């Protein structure tokens, strides 16, 4: 899997990805007037102009172009993945590539989100800064949100800001399970997270990110038995084929039986 700069020879690929996705997916959520509006907005002419300006990228998987993304300054636009390739993490991978590039020049990134999609961007750390409306044909009004996210500088190989994780494997002396959700944050090499679910009522983590993306942190939480547990952990990241991060963790309780354990958590 590789995200690379789109060239003029990719105009047809990008146009077909966008038009295919819009005409297949959007009718489930929007009236015909809005679907037609997006088809016109992402015309071959506009795509050609953006590619010539160097603002467009393509996602290549097994030598096939399956997705695309664009940006203008720090504004992300036109992120699409072919319908048959959705649900594999490819869209998140394109978003991360765009955010990493933008972070080299800007401290924040912006995008326009439909109301149904806004919660997906919230999971990546975006917040709504204003609501907008656009009048399309026959009195139909398109309502969308302008969203913004603060970026962390790429001083580490991996940036965890806005990512969510869930345990896949854990030793018996651990307390987190597949119902526990971790929400990660990062600024520079500082790392923190909140987690809850399963046997965990509320928990927090704080530590540092090494240059290679490894994590060293302390954690503490209140479990469903109203007991406070405290521990420390070292996590080593691995990039999966779908662009997601997997963390192999070695941890130790610092209260209770002081036992050690291991776990594997995977990005959602």
N, C-alpha and C positions, 0 to 999 in steps of 0.2 A: 504494500500500500504506500502510495506516494502522492503528496500534494505538490503540484508544480505550476509554474507560470503558464497561462494559456497563450498560445500563439495564434496567428491569423488562420492557420490551417485547422484550428479547433473551433472555429466559429459555428460550423454546422453541429458539432457535438454539443456545445454549450446551449445553442438555440433549441435543439431537440430535447435535451434534458429538462430545460426550464418549461417549454411548452407541454411536454409529456406530463410532467409533474403537476402543472397548473390545471390542465384539462382533466386529469385523472383524480386528483385529490381535492382540489378546491370546490368542485360542485357538491361535496358532502357537507360543506360548511357555509358556502356563500351562494347568493342568487346569481343568475346568469350574467347580469350586468357587471358584477364585481369580477367574475371569472374573465369576461371579455376585457375588462379594464387591465387586469394583470397581464393578459396575453399581449395587449397593445403596449403596456409599459415595458415589457421585456421583448421588444421587437428585435428582429435581426439587425436592424440599423443601430439600435441602442447598444446591443451586445457587441457588435463590431466596433463601435466607437470606444467602448470600455476596454476591449481587448487591445486595441491599438494604443490606448493610453497606459497599458500595463497594469490595469486594476483588477484583472480576472485571473483566477486559478482553476485548475481542474484536478479532480481526484482520480488517480489511476489505480485500479485493483486488478491484478492478473492481466495486465496489458489492455484493460478495457477502461474507458473513461465513464465513470458511473456517477460523478457528482461535480459540483462547481460552487464557487464562492467568489464574491467581489467585495471590494472596499473602495471608498473614496476618502482619503485622509484617514480619520479615525472612525468612519461610519461604515459598518458592515451592511452589505446589501446582497440580495440575490444568492442566498445559500439554498441549493436544491440538490437532492439525491434522487435518482430514478426510483419510482415506486417499488419495483421488485427488489431493490437493494436497501430499502429502508428497514429500520429496526436492528441494524448491525453495528451501530455506533459510528457510521461513516459521517453523518452530519456533525456529530460532536467533534470528530477529528478535524473536519474542515474548519469549524468554529475555533478550535484551539490553534490551528495553524494561522488563521487570520489574526487572532488575538496576540499571538506571539510576535507576529510581524509588526502589528500596530504598536505593541509595547516598546519597540525599539525607538519610537519617536514621540509617543504620547503616553500620558498617565491614565487616560480614560478611553473607553470605547463606547460607541453608541449604535443603536439599531432601531428600526421600526418593527413593532410586533403586533399581530392581530390579537384581539382579546383572548381567544381560545389558546393561543400559543404563548401568552405572556408568562404563564406559570412554569413552562419549560425553561425559559430564559432566567426566571427567578432562581431556578435550581443551579444555574451557572453563575449566580452572583449578581445578576442585573436587577436594577430597581427602576420603577416607573417615575419619570420626572415630569411628564405631562401627557395629556390625552389630546388627540387630534381627530379631525373629521375631514373626509374628502367626498365631495358630491360627484357621483357617477351618473350614468344615464337613468332616465325615467324616475327621478326623485329618490333613487337608492343612495344611501349614505354609507360609506365605508368608515368604520370607527377603528382606530388603532392607537397603540401606545408608543411613545418615544421612551426608550429605556437606555440606561447608562450603567456602566460597570467600571470600577476602579481597577486598574491593571497593576500587577506586580512586575517589577523589572526582571528581565531574564538573567539574573545573576546565578541561578541554579539551572541544571539541565532539565528539571521538571518543575512546573508551577502547579501547585495544588489548589489555588484559589477557586472557590465555587464548585469544586468537585465533591461528589457524594460516593460513599463506599458502603459495602455490606459484607459481613463475614461469610466466607464460604466453608472454611475449615477452622476448628478450634479444639484444643485439648479439653479434657473433661473438667479440669480445675478452673477453666475460664467461665465468664458469666455472660459474654455477648454471644449472640446467635444470629441466624438468618433473618430475624425480625428486627435486629438492631441496625439503625441507619446512622452513619457518621457524615457530618457536613464539615468539610475541610476549608481552611482559609490560610492564606500566606501573604506576607508583606516582606519583600527582600528575602532574608533567610530565616525570618521568624514564622513559626507555624502554630496554629491553634485549631481546635475543632470542638463541636458540640455533638453529642450522641444520645440516643434514647431508643426505646423499643425492646420488646422481649422481656428479659429479666432486669432491664435498666430503666429506672424512672427518669434520671437525669445525669448526664456525665459531661466532663470537659477534659480536653487534652491541651498541653502547651509544651513547646519545645523548639527545635531548630531543624532546618533543612540543610543537608550537606550539599556540596557542589554537584555531586552525582545524583541528587534526588533522594538519598537515604534520609530517614527521619529518626531523630532521637528526641523522645518526649516523655513527660510524666502524665499520668491519667488519674482521675478520681471520679467516682460516681456514687450515687445512691441507688441501691438495688430495690427490688420489689419487696424485700424483707426489711426495708428501712435500715439497712446497714450501709455504712460508708466504707468503700474499698478504694485503696490507693496502690498505684504501681508505676513501673517504668517500662519502656519499650524501645526496641530498635527495629526499624522496618526497612527492608531492601526492596526497591521497586523493580518491576519488570514490565516492559511494554508488550501487550498482547497483539496478535495479528489484526484485531479489530480497532486498534488505536487506544484501547482502554488500558488502565494501569492496574497491575496486580501487585500487592504488597505482601511479602513474606516476613512475618513478625516473630521476634523472640522477646518475651516479656517476663516480668517477675512481679508478684505481689510484694508490696512494702508494708503490709499489715496482715493480720490473720495468720495463715500458715506459712507465709513467705515463700510459697512454692513458685516454680518456674513453669512456663508453658510456651506454646507456639500456636500461631494462627495464620490464616491466609485471608485477606480481604480483597475484594475486587470492585473496581469502579462501576457504578451504575450507569 
